[in-house]
Amino acid sequence: MNPIFEDAPGKVALMMGNEAIARGAIEAGVDFTSSYPGSPASEVQETLARSARIFGHHAEWAVNEKTALEACVGVSFAGLRALTSMKQNGINVASDVLNTMNLAGTKGGIVLVVADDPAAHSSTNEMDSRAHARLAELPLLEPGSAQEAKEMVKYAFELSERRRLIAILRSVTRISHARGNVVLGPLPKRERKPEIGDLDRFISHPTMHPLLHQKNEALRQEFEDSGFNRYDGPEDADIVIVTSGTGAMYSWEAVRALGLADRVGVLKLGTTWPLPRALIMKHLWHAKEVVVIEEVDPFLEDNLKVIAAGGVFDELEVPKIYGKRTGHVAGPRGPAIGEMDVNVVADILGKLTGKHKPARSEKFQKAQQELSEFGLPGREWSFCAGCPHRASFWVMRTALKLDDRRGFLLGDIGCYSMGVSKTGYNLSRNLSCMGSGIGHANGLGQLKDLDQPVLAITGDSTFFHSCLPGLAHARYNRSNFTYIVLDNTATSMTGFQPHPGTGRNALGEPVEPLDIPTICQAFGIETEIVDPFDFEEAVTAVYDALKAHELKVIIFRHKCQLIETRELEKPRPKVCVDPELCVGDHCGCMRLCSRVFGCPALIWDAEHERAMIDEVVCARCGVCVNVCPQGAIKVDSNAT
C-alpha cells in the first residue's frame, strides 16, 4: 500500500509536500474535499481522490475554485470537516466567498490550501496570496517543510472550528513539489454526523464586523504560543532574521555556512496572520538590524514595520529593517521577484557582518566550468507531437490569412497559452486569466467600426470554469465574434484531471457528461463541431464564421494525443517524408514543415538538405500532411 494511506503511526515515509498536506487532512478525519486543479496544488486533491474509497471521505473535482469553496462551506454548515486546494490564481476566483464567510462564520472546520508559485514555474504570475488573509481577516499558516505541512493541516481544522473561520494554509512550489520525510500519525475514527441545528444561521452582515475583529485578536493571542513559531540563536543577537515558509531553511543554512550562529538569530514564523506581536517583540527588542526573508512580496516586512511604528518599542531604538521593500533582499531579477535561496540570504548577511561565503575550490570551479560548457541545446516552448492544438492553431492561422482582413485571436489559459509563442504561430494577442478570451471578445465584438474579425478561444475545462457567464453576455448583447472551444477531453495542462464534459468524476466513476455543443445551442447560438485534423473542413468552418459577422461557436473536438495514445489498441500508420518530392531549401516557404509548423517530430536533415520525421517523437497523427505544399509528407497506412 502507498505509505500515504497506511495506518502505521510513527512510520517515516518520503512524501511530496502536497501528499503530506493530503495526509494531514486524512489524519484530521476530513469528511469532504472539493477542488479545481492548478499547479502547484493539483496533487493535494489527486491524493485525496485516490484515498476517498479507503477512508470514506467525499472527493470531487469542482467546476472552479469558487464553487469548490462554497461546497466546502455548505458541508461546514452541517458540522463536517472540508478542505479545498488551489493555486494562487484560484484564490482570486474564490475571494467573494472569503470576504463574506469571514463575517457569516462557519461551523465544521474548513481549510483552504493555496499553493503559490514564486518564479511562476507553471503560472502566468507569481502573485502572493497572503494578502487575501489580511484582506479577509482570516488566520494564515505557512509550513516550512512537508512534515510541518501535515501537522499544520490538522491544527488548521481545529483552529477553524474553535474560531468559526476558514483557515488558510499557504504553500509554495518548493514545499508542494519537494519531497521530505514525514512521520505518520494515527488515523481517527469517523464519528461526525451531518446536522444543521434549528438555530444555526450563517449570515454575512456588517454588524458582524466587530466580532470578526474580536476573533482576530483571539487568534493573535493564540499564535503567541504556537509551536509552529521557533527562534534559534543568541538571546541578545544584534542581527535577527525574520522568515516564514521556505525562507527558514535558506536562513538556517546561510547562518551555518557563514559561521554566524553565535551572532545571528532566526525567528521562523509559521503563523503569519495575524502576527503574534509579543513573540516578535520578545526577539526583536535587542536587535539592531532585522533581515526579512520571504517569498514573494514584502508581506512580513511591511507588517513588522507597522508593529515597529505602533509605539511597541516605547523608548527603545527601533531596529533597521531590511527586506524587499528596502531593496536589500533581492534575487538576480531584483527584490520581490522570483524565489529566495541560500545565496540571497548569505549576500545580505555578508553586507551586514563582513563575513562572506568561502570561495569554491579550484577543483569545484573546474568541474562547474566543464559542466556549464557541456552544450545542451536550447528548447523552445512546444506543443506535444500530435497535439490537436497545433492543428487548431494551424487551421485558425490559415483561415485568418484567407480572410485577409487582419483578424486576430484572443487566447486564454491552458496548454493553448502557448499560442502567444512560435509553437502557436504567435496568433494569440493576450494572456491573462481563465475566461478572459471570451470576456475581451465581448467588448471588441461591440465595436461597430472595427473591421477586423475577432476570434476567441478557450479549452473545454476552462469553458466550464469561467466561460459560461461570458457566453451568456455575448448572446444577450449580440457581440460579433467567433468563439472556438478547443475540446481535447481533459484538463491536460495540470495533469489530465476530469471535468464535467469528460464523463468521469474524481474517483474515475462514469457519469453523464455535459455536452458543450448542446449547452451553446441552448443559449441560442449557432454551433458547429469540427475535427482540427480534418484540415479543409475545419478551415472552411472558421473562414465562413469570420465572414458571417455574427456570434458563432465552433467546437474543435479531438482527444489529447497523450490520452488517445494510451487508449490505442494497435499502432498508428507511419508518417514519412518522400525524399523524391521534398525540395528542401528550395521550398517556397523555406523549410515550412520544420521551421513554421513547429512539430518536434519534424526536423531538418542538413546533410541531405531535406525534411525528415523523427519516428521516436512522432505521434503519427498525420496532420503535417496538410503542411507541405509539395505533398512530400505522407501517411503510409501499410507501415506501423
C-alpha positions as CSV (number, residue, x, y, z in Angstrom):
1,M,0.0,0.0,0.0
2,N,1.1,3.6,-0.6
3,P,2.6,4.8,2.7
4,I,0.4,7.9,2.4
5,F,-2.6,5.7,3.1
6,E,-1.1,3.4,5.7
7,D,-2.4,3.2,9.3
8,A,1.1,3.0,10.8
9,P,1.7,5.7,13.4
10,G,5.3,6.5,13.8
11,K,6.4,5.2,10.4
12,V,8.6,7.6,8.4
13,A,7.6,8.0,4.8
14,L,9.0,10.1,1.9
15,M,6.3,12.4,0.6
16,M,5.8,15.2,-1.7
17,G,4.6,18.3,0.2
18,N,1.2,18.1,-1.4
19,E,0.9,14.5,-0.4
20,A,1.8,15.5,3.2
21,I,-1.0,18.1,3.1
22,A,-3.4,15.4,2.0
23,R,-2.2,13.0,4.7
24,G,-2.7,15.8,7.2
25,A,-6.3,16.1,6.1
26,I,-6.8,12.3,6.4
27,E,-5.3,12.3,9.9
28,A,-7.7,15.1,10.7
29,G,-10.6,13.0,9.6
30,V,-11.6,15.2,6.7
31,D,-15.2,14.5,5.5
32,F,-15.4,16.4,2.2
33,T,-12.9,17.7,-0.4
34,S,-13.6,19.7,-3.5
35,S,-11.0,21.5,-5.7
36,Y,-10.2,22.7,-9.1
37,P,-6.8,21.6,-10.5
38,G,-4.0,24.1,-10.8
39,S,-0.2,23.6,-10.4
40,P,1.5,23.6,-7.9
41,A,-1.6,22.5,-5.9
42,S,-3.1,19.7,-8.0
43,E,-1.6,16.7,-6.2
44,V,-3.4,17.6,-3.0
45,Q,-6.8,16.7,-4.4
46,E,-5.5,13.9,-6.6
47,T,-4.2,12.2,-3.4
48,L,-7.4,12.8,-1.6
49,A,-9.4,11.4,-4.5
50,R,-7.3,8.2,-4.6
51,S,-7.8,7.8,-0.9
52,A,-11.5,8.5,-0.8
53,R,-12.6,4.9,-1.1
54,I,-10.1,3.8,1.5
55,F,-11.1,6.3,4.2
56,G,-14.7,7.2,3.3
57,H,-14.5,10.9,2.7
58,H,-16.1,12.6,-0.3
59,A,-13.7,13.8,-3.1
60,E,-14.7,15.7,-6.2
61,W,-13.2,18.0,-8.9
62,A,-15.2,21.2,-8.9
63,V,-16.1,23.5,-11.9
64,N,-14.0,26.3,-10.4
65,E,-12.4,27.4,-7.1
66,K,-15.5,29.5,-6.0
67,T,-17.9,26.5,-6.4
68,A,-15.3,24.3,-4.6
69,L,-15.1,26.6,-1.6
70,E,-18.8,27.2,-1.5
71,A,-19.4,23.4,-1.4
72,C,-17.0,23.1,1.5
73,V,-18.8,25.9,3.3
74,G,-22.1,24.1,2.8
75,V,-20.6,21.0,4.3
76,S,-19.3,23.1,7.2
77,F,-22.9,24.2,7.9
78,A,-23.7,20.6,8.8
79,G,-20.7,20.4,11.2
80,L,-18.4,18.3,9.0
81,R,-14.7,19.0,8.0
82,A,-13.9,20.1,4.5
83,L,-10.8,21.0,2.5
84,T,-10.2,22.7,-0.8
85,S,-6.9,23.3,-2.5
86,M,-6.0,25.7,-5.3
87,K,-3.1,27.7,-6.9
88,Q,-2.6,31.3,-6.2
89,N,-4.7,32.4,-9.2
90,G,-7.6,30.4,-7.9
91,I,-7.9,32.3,-4.6
92,N,-8.9,35.3,-6.7
93,V,-11.9,33.3,-8.1
94,A,-12.8,32.3,-4.5
95,S,-12.3,35.7,-2.9
96,D,-16.0,36.6,-2.9
97,V,-16.6,33.6,-0.6
98,L,-13.7,34.5,1.7
99,N,-14.9,38.1,2.2
100,T,-18.5,37.1,3.1
101,M,-18.0,33.9,5.1
102,N,-15.5,35.7,7.3
103,L,-18.5,37.7,8.6
104,A,-21.1,34.9,8.5
105,G,-18.8,32.4,10.2
106,T,-18.5,28.6,9.8
107,K,-19.3,25.5,11.9
108,G,-17.3,22.5,10.8
109,G,-13.6,23.1,10.1
110,I,-12.7,24.4,6.7
111,V,-9.1,24.5,5.4
112,L,-8.2,26.4,2.3
113,V,-4.9,25.3,0.9
114,V,-3.4,27.8,-1.6
115,A,-0.1,26.9,-3.3
116,D,1.7,30.0,-4.6
117,D,4.2,29.8,-7.4
118,P,7.2,32.1,-6.8
119,A,9.2,32.5,-10.1
120,A,6.0,31.4,-11.9
121,H,7.2,27.9,-12.9
122,S,3.7,26.9,-14.1
123,S,1.8,30.2,-13.9
124,T,1.2,33.5,-15.7
125,N,2.1,35.4,-12.5
126,E,3.8,34.9,-9.1
127,M,1.1,36.5,-7.0
128,D,1.5,36.4,-3.3
129,S,-1.8,35.1,-1.9
130,R,-1.1,36.1,1.7
131,A,-2.7,39.5,1.1
132,H,-6.1,37.7,0.9
133,A,-5.7,36.5,4.5
134,R,-5.1,40.1,5.7
135,L,-7.9,41.4,3.4
136,A,-10.5,38.9,4.7
137,E,-9.0,38.9,8.3
138,L,-8.6,35.1,8.3
139,P,-5.9,33.0,10.0
140,L,-2.8,32.2,7.8
141,L,-0.4,29.4,8.4
142,E,2.8,28.8,6.4
143,P,4.7,25.5,6.6
144,G,8.4,25.3,6.1
145,S,8.6,21.5,5.4
146,A,6.5,18.5,4.4
147,Q,6.3,17.4,8.0
148,E,5.1,20.8,9.2
149,A,2.6,21.0,6.3
150,K,0.9,17.8,7.5
151,E,0.8,19.0,11.1
152,M,-0.5,22.4,10.2
153,V,-3.4,21.0,8.3
154,K,-4.5,19.1,11.4
155,Y,-4.1,22.2,13.5
156,A,-5.9,24.3,10.9
157,F,-9.0,22.2,11.2
158,E,-9.1,22.6,15.0
159,L,-8.4,26.3,14.7
160,S,-11.2,26.8,12.2
161,E,-13.7,25.1,14.4
162,R,-12.6,27.0,17.5
163,R,-12.8,30.4,15.8
164,R,-15.5,29.6,13.3
165,L,-13.4,30.9,10.5
166,I,-11.9,29.5,7.3
167,A,-8.3,28.7,8.0
168,I,-5.8,29.4,5.1
169,L,-2.7,27.3,4.7
170,R,-0.2,28.8,2.2
171,S,2.3,26.6,0.5
172,V,4.7,27.4,-2.3
173,T,6.1,25.4,-5.2
174,R,9.3,24.4,-3.2
175,I,7.1,23.0,-0.4
176,S,4.3,21.5,-2.6
177,H,6.6,19.8,-5.1
178,A,9.6,19.0,-2.9
179,R,9.9,15.7,-1.0
180,G,10.8,15.2,2.6
181,N,10.4,12.7,5.4
182,V,7.1,12.7,7.1
183,V,6.2,10.8,10.3
184,L,2.8,9.2,10.1
185,G,0.2,10.0,12.8
186,P,-2.8,7.9,13.9
187,L,-5.9,7.7,11.8
188,P,-9.1,8.8,13.6
189,K,-12.4,7.0,13.6
190,R,-15.0,8.8,11.5
191,E,-17.8,9.7,14.0
192,R,-19.2,13.1,12.9
193,K,-22.8,13.1,11.7
194,P,-24.0,15.9,9.5
195,E,-26.7,18.0,11.1
196,I,-27.8,21.7,10.8
197,G,-29.3,22.8,14.0
198,D,-32.5,24.7,14.3
199,L,-30.7,27.8,15.5
200,D,-27.8,27.7,13.0
201,R,-27.6,30.8,11.0
202,F,-24.7,31.9,8.7
203,I,-25.4,35.4,7.6
204,S,-22.9,37.9,6.2
205,H,-23.7,41.4,7.5
206,P,-21.6,44.4,8.5
207,T,-22.9,44.1,12.1
208,M,-20.7,41.1,12.4
209,H,-17.5,43.1,11.6
210,P,-16.7,43.8,15.3
211,L,-17.0,40.1,16.1
212,L,-14.5,39.4,13.3
213,H,-12.1,41.8,14.9
214,Q,-12.5,40.1,18.2
215,K,-11.8,36.7,16.6
216,N,-8.6,38.1,15.1
217,E,-7.4,39.4,18.4
218,A,-8.1,35.9,19.9
219,L,-6.2,34.4,17.0
220,R,-3.2,36.7,17.6
221,Q,-3.1,35.7,21.3
222,E,-3.3,32.0,20.4
223,F,-0.5,32.4,17.9
224,E,1.8,33.9,20.6
225,D,2.3,30.4,22.0
226,S,2.1,28.5,18.7
227,G,4.6,25.6,18.3
228,F,4.8,26.5,14.6
229,N,6.9,29.6,15.6
230,R,10.5,29.0,16.5
231,Y,13.6,31.0,17.4
232,D,17.2,29.8,17.0
233,G,20.2,31.8,18.0
234,P,21.6,34.1,20.8
235,E,19.0,35.6,23.1
236,D,20.7,39.0,22.6
237,A,21.6,38.8,18.9
238,D,22.3,42.1,17.2
239,I,21.0,40.7,13.9
240,V,17.8,38.8,13.7
241,I,16.3,37.2,10.6
242,V,12.5,37.0,10.5
243,T,11.3,34.5,8.0
244,S,8.5,32.1,7.0
245,G,7.9,29.1,4.8
246,T,10.9,28.1,2.6
247,G,12.9,31.1,3.9
248,A,13.5,29.3,7.2
249,M,15.6,26.5,5.6
250,Y,17.5,29.0,3.5
251,S,18.2,31.2,6.5
252,W,19.4,28.5,8.8
253,E,21.7,27.1,6.1
254,A,23.2,30.6,5.3
255,V,23.8,31.3,9.0
256,R,25.6,28.0,9.4
257,A,27.6,28.4,6.2
258,L,28.9,31.8,7.3
259,G,29.7,30.7,10.8
260,L,27.3,33.3,12.3
261,A,25.3,31.1,14.6
262,D,26.7,32.9,17.6
263,R,25.8,36.4,16.2
264,V,22.6,36.0,14.2
265,G,19.2,34.8,15.4
266,V,16.5,33.3,13.2
267,L,12.8,33.8,14.1
268,K,10.8,31.4,11.9
269,L,7.1,32.2,11.9
270,G,4.5,29.6,10.9
271,T,1.5,31.8,11.9
272,T,1.8,34.8,9.7
273,W,-1.6,36.5,10.1
274,P,-2.5,37.9,12.4
275,L,1.1,38.3,13.5
276,P,2.0,37.4,17.2
277,R,3.2,40.8,18.2
278,A,4.5,39.9,21.7
279,L,6.5,37.0,20.4
280,I,8.0,39.2,17.7
281,M,9.0,41.9,20.1
282,K,10.5,39.3,22.5
283,H,13.1,38.5,19.9
284,L,13.5,41.9,18.2
285,W,13.8,44.3,21.2
286,H,17.5,43.6,21.4
287,A,18.2,43.6,17.7
288,K,19.9,46.5,15.9
289,E,19.3,45.1,12.5
290,V,16.4,42.9,11.2
291,V,16.5,41.0,7.9
292,V,13.2,39.7,6.5
293,I,13.4,36.7,4.2
294,E,10.1,35.7,2.5
295,E,8.5,34.9,-0.9
296,V,7.3,36.8,-2.9
297,D,6.1,40.2,-1.7
298,P,7.2,42.2,1.4
299,F,4.2,40.9,3.4
300,L,6.1,40.2,6.6
301,E,8.4,43.2,6.2
302,D,5.5,45.7,5.9
303,N,3.7,44.2,8.8
304,L,6.8,44.2,11.0
305,K,7.2,47.9,10.2
306,V,3.6,48.5,11.2
307,I,4.3,46.9,14.6
308,A,7.5,49.0,14.9
309,A,5.7,52.2,14.1
310,G,2.9,51.5,16.5
311,G,4.8,52.5,19.6
312,V,5.6,48.9,20.7
313,F,9.2,49.7,21.1
314,D,8.5,52.5,23.6
315,E,11.8,54.3,24.4
316,L,13.9,51.6,22.7
317,E,15.7,52.3,19.5
318,V,13.7,50.9,16.5
319,P,15.9,48.4,14.7
320,K,16.7,48.9,11.0
321,I,14.5,46.5,9.0
322,Y,16.0,45.2,5.7
323,G,13.9,43.4,3.1
324,K,12.4,43.5,-0.3
325,R,10.8,46.9,0.3
326,T,14.1,48.5,1.1
327,G,15.8,46.7,-1.8
328,H,18.3,44.9,0.4
329,V,16.9,41.4,-0.1
330,A,16.9,40.7,-3.8
331,G,17.4,37.8,-6.2
332,P,19.0,38.0,-9.6
333,R,16.0,39.9,-11.1
334,G,15.5,42.3,-8.2
335,P,13.5,42.5,-5.0
336,A,10.0,41.0,-4.7
337,I,10.6,39.0,-7.9
338,G,11.2,35.2,-8.0
339,E,12.3,32.8,-5.4
340,M,14.7,33.1,-2.4
341,D,17.7,30.8,-1.9
342,V,20.7,30.5,0.4
343,N,22.8,32.8,-1.7
344,V,20.3,35.7,-1.3
345,V,20.3,35.3,2.5
346,A,24.1,35.0,2.5
347,D,24.6,38.1,0.4
348,I,22.6,40.4,2.8
349,L,24.3,38.8,5.9
350,G,27.7,39.3,4.2
351,K,26.9,43.0,3.7
352,L,25.9,43.4,7.4
353,T,28.7,41.4,9.0
354,G,31.5,41.4,6.5
355,K,31.6,37.6,6.5
356,H,31.2,36.1,3.1
357,K,31.0,32.6,1.8
358,P,34.4,31.0,1.2
359,A,35.4,30.8,-2.4
360,R,34.8,27.5,-4.2
361,S,37.8,25.2,-4.5
362,E,39.7,25.1,-7.8
363,K,38.5,21.5,-8.4
364,F,34.9,22.6,-7.9
365,Q,35.2,25.6,-10.2
366,K,36.8,23.5,-12.9
367,A,34.1,20.9,-12.8
368,Q,31.4,23.6,-12.8
369,Q,33.0,25.1,-15.9
370,E,33.2,21.8,-17.7
371,L,29.5,21.1,-16.9
372,S,28.4,24.5,-18.0
373,E,30.1,24.1,-21.3
374,F,28.5,20.8,-22.0
375,G,26.4,22.4,-24.6
376,L,22.9,21.2,-24.2
377,P,20.7,22.6,-27.0
378,G,18.1,25.2,-26.1
379,R,14.5,24.1,-26.1
380,E,11.6,26.3,-27.2
381,W,8.1,26.1,-25.9
382,S,6.3,23.5,-28.0
383,F,3.0,21.5,-28.1
384,C,3.5,17.8,-27.8
385,A,3.9,15.9,-31.1
386,G,0.4,15.2,-32.5
387,C,-1.2,17.8,-30.2
388,P,-4.6,18.8,-31.6
389,H,-3.9,22.4,-30.5
390,R,-1.1,22.7,-33.1
391,A,-3.6,21.6,-35.8
392,S,-6.2,24.0,-34.4
393,F,-3.8,26.9,-34.5
394,W,-2.7,26.0,-38.0
395,V,-6.4,25.9,-39.0
396,M,-7.0,29.4,-37.5
397,R,-3.9,30.8,-39.0
398,T,-4.8,29.6,-42.4
399,A,-8.4,30.8,-42.1
400,L,-7.3,34.3,-41.0
401,K,-4.9,34.5,-43.9
402,L,-7.6,33.5,-46.3
403,D,-9.9,36.1,-44.9
404,D,-7.2,38.7,-45.2
405,R,-8.7,41.4,-43.0
406,R,-6.0,41.4,-40.3
407,G,-8.2,39.4,-38.0
408,F,-6.8,38.4,-34.6
409,L,-7.1,35.8,-31.9
410,L,-7.8,36.3,-28.2
411,G,-6.3,33.4,-26.1
412,D,-6.8,32.0,-22.7
413,I,-5.1,29.9,-20.0
414,G,-4.2,26.2,-20.7
415,C,-1.9,24.3,-23.0
416,Y,-3.1,26.7,-25.7
417,S,-1.5,29.6,-23.7
418,M,1.5,28.8,-26.0
419,G,-0.5,30.4,-28.7
420,V,1.5,33.5,-27.8
421,S,4.7,31.8,-28.9
422,K,6.2,30.3,-32.0
423,T,4.6,26.9,-31.5
424,G,1.2,28.7,-31.8
425,Y,2.4,30.8,-34.7
426,N,2.2,33.9,-32.4
427,L,-1.5,34.1,-33.1
428,S,-2.7,34.9,-29.5
429,R,-2.7,38.6,-28.7
430,N,-3.3,38.2,-25.0
431,L,-2.6,36.0,-22.0
432,S,-4.2,36.9,-18.7
433,C,-6.7,34.8,-16.7
434,M,-9.2,32.0,-17.3
435,G,-12.2,33.0,-19.3
436,S,-10.5,36.3,-20.4
437,G,-10.6,35.3,-24.1
438,I,-14.3,35.4,-24.5
439,G,-14.5,38.3,-22.0
440,H,-12.3,40.5,-24.0
441,A,-14.1,39.5,-27.2
442,N,-17.4,40.6,-25.7
443,G,-16.1,44.2,-25.7
444,L,-14.4,44.1,-29.1
445,G,-17.4,42.4,-30.6
446,Q,-19.5,45.5,-29.9
447,L,-17.2,47.9,-31.8
448,K,-19.1,48.8,-35.0
449,D,-16.1,50.5,-36.6
450,L,-13.8,47.5,-36.1
451,D,-13.2,46.0,-39.5
452,Q,-11.0,43.2,-38.2
453,P,-12.8,39.9,-37.4
454,V,-12.3,38.6,-33.8
455,L,-11.6,35.0,-32.7
456,A,-11.7,33.9,-29.1
457,I,-10.6,30.5,-27.8
458,T,-10.9,28.5,-24.6
459,G,-10.3,24.9,-23.6
460,D,-13.1,22.5,-22.6
461,S,-12.2,22.6,-18.9
462,T,-11.9,26.4,-19.0
463,F,-15.3,26.6,-20.7
464,F,-17.0,25.1,-17.6
465,H,-14.7,27.0,-15.2
466,S,-15.4,30.6,-16.3
467,C,-16.8,31.0,-19.8
468,L,-20.5,30.4,-19.3
469,P,-21.2,33.9,-18.0
470,G,-19.1,35.3,-20.9
471,L,-21.2,33.2,-23.4
472,A,-24.4,34.4,-21.8
473,H,-23.1,38.0,-22.0
474,A,-22.2,37.6,-25.7
475,R,-25.6,36.2,-26.6
476,Y,-27.5,38.8,-24.6
477,N,-25.6,41.7,-26.0
478,R,-25.2,40.3,-29.5
479,S,-21.5,40.6,-29.7
480,N,-19.9,39.8,-33.0
481,F,-17.1,37.3,-32.8
482,T,-16.3,33.7,-33.4
483,Y,-15.8,31.6,-30.2
484,I,-13.7,28.5,-30.6
485,V,-13.7,25.8,-27.9
486,L,-10.6,23.6,-28.1
487,D,-12.1,20.3,-26.7
488,N,-9.4,17.8,-26.1
489,T,-11.5,15.9,-23.4
490,A,-9.2,16.7,-20.4
491,T,-7.7,19.3,-18.2
492,S,-4.5,18.5,-19.8
493,M,-2.1,21.2,-18.6
494,T,-2.5,20.3,-14.9
495,G,-2.4,16.5,-15.2
496,F,-5.5,15.2,-17.2
497,Q,-8.0,15.7,-14.4
498,P,-11.6,15.1,-15.4
499,H,-14.2,17.9,-15.8
500,P,-18.0,17.9,-16.4
501,G,-17.5,17.2,-20.1
502,T,-15.3,14.1,-19.8
503,G,-17.8,11.6,-18.5
504,R,-15.7,10.7,-15.4
505,N,-15.6,12.1,-11.9
506,A,-12.7,12.4,-9.4
507,L,-12.9,8.8,-8.4
508,G,-12.8,7.6,-12.0
509,E,-16.5,6.6,-12.0
510,P,-18.6,7.1,-15.2
511,V,-21.0,10.0,-15.1
512,E,-23.3,11.6,-17.7
513,P,-21.1,14.2,-19.5
514,L,-22.2,17.7,-20.1
515,D,-22.1,18.3,-23.8
516,I,-20.5,21.6,-24.8
517,P,-22.3,22.0,-28.2
518,T,-25.7,21.3,-26.6
519,I,-25.0,24.0,-23.9
520,C,-24.0,26.5,-26.6
521,Q,-27.1,25.7,-28.6
522,A,-29.3,26.1,-25.5
523,F,-28.0,29.7,-25.5
524,G,-29.5,30.0,-28.9
525,I,-26.1,30.3,-30.6
526,E,-25.3,28.6,-33.9
527,T,-22.8,25.9,-33.1
528,E,-20.6,23.6,-35.3
529,I,-18.3,20.7,-34.4
530,V,-15.2,20.0,-36.4
531,D,-12.1,17.9,-36.1
532,P,-9.0,20.1,-36.5
533,F,-7.3,17.1,-38.1
534,D,-9.8,17.4,-40.9
535,F,-7.9,20.4,-42.2
536,E,-10.1,21.6,-45.1
537,E,-13.4,21.2,-43.3
538,A,-12.0,23.0,-40.2
539,V,-10.5,25.9,-42.2
540,T,-13.8,26.3,-44.1
541,A,-15.8,26.4,-40.9
542,V,-13.6,29.1,-39.4
543,Y,-13.5,31.1,-42.7
544,D,-17.3,31.0,-43.1
545,A,-17.7,32.1,-39.4
546,L,-15.4,35.0,-39.9
547,K,-17.4,36.1,-43.0
548,A,-20.8,35.7,-41.2
549,H,-20.4,38.9,-39.0
550,E,-22.3,37.3,-36.1
551,L,-21.8,35.3,-32.9
552,K,-20.9,31.7,-33.7
553,V,-19.4,28.8,-31.7
554,I,-17.1,26.3,-33.3
555,I,-16.0,23.2,-31.3
556,F,-12.6,21.9,-32.3
557,R,-13.0,18.3,-31.0
558,H,-10.1,15.9,-30.9
559,K,-8.8,13.9,-27.9
560,C,-5.5,14.9,-26.3
561,Q,-2.8,12.9,-28.1
562,L,-1.3,11.6,-24.8
563,I,-4.7,10.2,-23.8
564,E,-5.5,8.9,-27.2
565,T,-2.2,7.1,-27.5
566,R,-2.8,5.3,-24.2
567,E,-6.1,4.1,-25.4
568,L,-4.9,2.8,-28.8
569,E,-5.2,-0.9,-29.3
570,K,-2.9,-1.0,-32.3
571,P,-0.1,1.2,-33.6
572,R,-0.9,4.1,-35.9
573,P,0.2,4.2,-39.6
574,K,3.7,5.6,-40.2
575,V,4.3,9.2,-41.3
576,C,7.2,9.8,-43.6
577,V,8.8,12.3,-45.9
578,D,9.1,11.2,-49.6
579,P,12.7,12.2,-50.4
580,E,11.9,12.4,-54.2
581,L,9.2,15.0,-53.6
582,C,10.9,17.1,-50.8
583,V,12.6,20.1,-52.3
584,G,14.2,21.2,-49.1
585,D,15.7,24.7,-49.1
586,H,14.1,25.3,-52.5
587,C,10.6,25.2,-50.9
588,G,8.9,28.5,-51.3
589,C,8.3,28.7,-47.6
590,M,11.9,27.9,-46.6
591,R,11.5,24.6,-44.7
592,L,7.9,25.4,-43.9
593,C,7.4,22.0,-42.3
594,S,10.1,22.1,-39.7
595,R,10.5,25.8,-39.1
596,V,7.0,27.1,-39.3
597,F,4.7,24.2,-38.5
598,G,6.8,23.6,-35.4
599,C,6.1,19.9,-34.6
600,P,9.1,18.5,-32.6
601,A,8.9,15.3,-34.7
602,L,9.6,17.3,-38.0
603,I,13.3,18.1,-38.2
604,W,15.7,19.3,-40.8
605,D,18.2,16.9,-42.2
606,A,21.1,19.3,-43.1
607,E,23.2,16.5,-44.6
608,H,20.6,15.6,-47.2
609,E,19.0,19.1,-47.3
610,R,15.5,17.9,-46.7
611,A,12.9,17.4,-44.0
612,M,12.6,14.1,-42.1
613,I,10.5,12.6,-39.4
614,D,11.8,11.6,-36.0
615,E,10.0,8.3,-35.6
616,V,10.6,8.1,-31.9
617,V,9.0,11.5,-31.3
618,C,6.3,11.3,-34.0
619,A,2.7,10.7,-32.7
620,R,1.7,9.5,-36.2
621,C,-1.3,11.8,-36.3
622,G,-0.7,12.8,-39.9
623,V,-1.7,16.5,-39.5
624,C,1.6,17.5,-41.1
625,V,0.4,16.1,-44.4
626,N,-1.6,19.3,-44.8
627,V,1.5,21.4,-44.3
628,C,3.8,20.5,-47.2
629,P,2.9,22.4,-50.5
630,Q,4.8,19.7,-52.4
631,G,2.9,16.8,-50.9
632,A,6.1,15.3,-49.7
633,I,4.8,14.3,-46.2
634,K,2.7,11.2,-46.4
635,V,1.0,8.6,-44.3
636,D,1.9,5.1,-45.1
637,S,-1.1,3.0,-43.9
638,N,0.8,-0.2,-44.6
639,A,3.7,0.7,-42.3
640,T,3.2,0.7,-38.5
